């Protein structure tokens, strides 16, 4: 089953974005995997959001001053070719940037 883990700093996403973005990431994942858009595949495509509390993100210079996003994706072995991985990264980046404003 595909799984997306999105970790981000406190306040980086609005409440609405936290509701909408997981759906859009899951849809993107299914599309890039080439999976059919069916109830079964949608039900096993998981997205987990992890919002770090204020003061929990750092850079080498100290507390992070800008929003940070880390995306970890798990798919069955062979589920994404290099071309599909590149497309997925590009689309996820666009979706997260839009959600973050």
C-alpha positions as CSV (number, residue, x, y, z in Angstrom):
1,X,0.0,0.0,0.0
2,X,1.3,3.5,-0.7
3,X,1.9,5.7,2.3
4,X,2.9,9.4,2.5
5,X,4.3,10.8,5.7
6,X,4.2,14.6,5.7
7,X,6.0,16.3,8.6
8,X,5.8,20.1,8.9
9,X,6.5,22.9,11.3
10,X,3.7,24.4,13.5
11,X,1.5,26.9,11.6
12,X,2.8,26.0,8.2
13,X,-0.6,24.8,7.0
14,X,-4.0,26.2,7.7
15,X,-6.8,24.0,9.1
16,X,-8.4,23.9,5.6
17,X,-5.1,22.9,4.0
18,X,-4.7,20.1,6.6
19,X,-8.0,18.7,5.4
20,X,-7.5,19.1,1.7
21,X,-3.8,18.4,1.2
22,X,-3.9,14.7,2.2
23,X,-6.6,13.9,-0.3
24,X,-4.7,15.7,-3.1
25,X,-1.4,13.9,-2.1
26,X,-3.1,10.5,-2.1
27,X,-4.7,11.2,-5.5
28,X,-1.3,12.2,-6.9
29,X,0.3,9.1,-5.5
30,X,-2.2,6.9,-7.1
31,X,-1.9,8.6,-10.5
32,X,1.9,8.4,-10.5
33,X,1.8,4.8,-9.4
34,X,-0.6,4.0,-12.3
35,X,-3.1,2.5,-9.9
36,X,-6.8,2.6,-10.8
37,X,-8.8,5.3,-9.1
38,X,-11.2,2.9,-7.3
39,X,-12.6,2.8,-3.8
40,X,-10.3,-0.1,-2.9
41,X,-7.1,1.7,-3.9
42,X,-8.2,5.0,-2.4
43,X,-8.9,3.2,0.9
44,X,-5.4,1.7,1.1
45,X,-3.6,5.0,0.1
46,X,-2.6,6.5,3.4
47,X,-1.4,10.0,4.2
48,X,-0.2,10.8,7.7
49,X,0.3,14.4,8.8
50,X,2.8,15.2,11.6
51,X,2.8,18.8,12.8
52,X,5.8,19.6,14.9
53,X,5.1,21.8,17.9
54,X,6.5,25.3,17.9
55,X,10.2,25.3,18.7
56,X,10.8,21.7,17.5
57,X,12.4,22.5,14.1
58,X,16.0,23.7,13.8
59,X,18.7,24.5,11.3
60,X,22.5,24.6,11.9
61,X,21.9,28.3,13.0
62,X,19.3,27.5,15.6
63,X,15.5,27.5,15.6
64,X,14.0,27.4,12.1
65,X,12.7,30.8,11.0
66,X,10.9,29.4,7.9
67,X,8.4,26.7,7.5
68,X,9.9,23.2,6.9
69,X,8.3,20.3,5.1
70,X,9.6,16.7,4.9
71,X,7.9,14.1,2.8
72,X,8.5,10.4,3.1
73,X,6.9,8.1,0.6
74,X,6.6,4.3,0.8
75,X,5.3,2.3,-2.2
76,X,5.6,-1.4,-3.0
77,X,9.0,-2.2,-4.6
78,X,9.0,-1.4,-8.3
79,X,5.9,0.8,-7.9
80,X,7.5,3.9,-9.3
81,X,10.0,4.1,-12.1
82,X,12.6,6.9,-12.1
83,X,10.5,9.0,-14.4
84,X,7.4,8.5,-12.2
85,X,9.4,9.4,-9.1
86,X,10.5,12.6,-10.7
87,X,6.9,13.5,-11.6
88,X,5.7,12.6,-8.1
89,X,8.3,14.8,-6.5
90,X,7.4,17.7,-8.8
91,X,3.7,17.4,-8.2
92,X,4.0,16.9,-4.4
93,X,6.2,20.0,-4.3
94,X,3.6,22.0,-6.2
95,X,0.7,20.8,-4.0
96,X,2.6,21.5,-0.8
97,X,3.6,25.0,-1.9
98,X,0.1,25.8,-2.9
99,X,-1.3,24.5,0.4
100,X,1.3,26.5,2.4
101,X,0.4,29.7,0.5
